[in-house]
Amino acid sequence: MSDRHLAFWPKTQPRHLSLPKELMGTFAYRMAMAWQRTDNPDEVKPWFLRDSPGFAITPELAPRASEAIFDKLTMSALEGTPLAIALRDCNINAVALVGVAMEIGIEPTARHAADLGIIPVIVQDACGAGHAEAAERSIESLKFAGDAIITDSDRWATVQIALRGLTSRVEESNVPVAGAVIAAIPIVIVLILFQRHIVRGLTAGAVKG
């Protein structure tokens, strides 16, 4: 998705953060062991420690002055970050999700957004994957649930107009809803941070028992 599709809309970049092993608990170890394909907790290596090379943002994705970065420990960009607070404060009721990976960060964020009453818009051709079949299952599952709008970058403008129209009609009915539409919570930053490690792990085979 090019800047011409997103230039007029607020953007944020969720970025995955690893904790030092001294602060890792059951969930953190379980997730790290799955990604790193190991049964031994002693072999786990935190990939995204703060100030480590893997945690750094590449110059091509450096945030603008109008953009924010939210560090997260979880799959969903809305869990444990200030993102949901910022969306509510700005009266935003729809988000477009782009980036990587569909089956790791995008689907959980879309489901979480729907549970919070935020309309998730999946711009499918702007979403990558670590495992193509798993990503396709994520898309089909989201379509089945019906909570998300699935579109592509060419139809993105049409979706924005439709969302604005829906908001206007509800507002005319005196129902208090958000009056603005955010165009992106780009999980694209996850592509840069996870690509070398998680994608390799996802394609290495099944998680060891």
Secondary structure, 3 states (H helix, E strand, C coil): CCHHHHCCCCEEEEEECCCCHHHCCHHHHHHHHHHHCCCCHHHCCCCCCCCCHHHCCCHHHCCCCCCEEEEECCCCCCCCCCHHHHHHHCCECEEEEEECCHHHHHHHHHHHHHHCCCEEEEEEEEECCCCHHHHHHHHHHHHHHCCCEEECHHHHHHHHHHHHHHHHHHHHCCCCCCCECCCEEEEHHHHHHHHHHHHHHHCCCCCCC
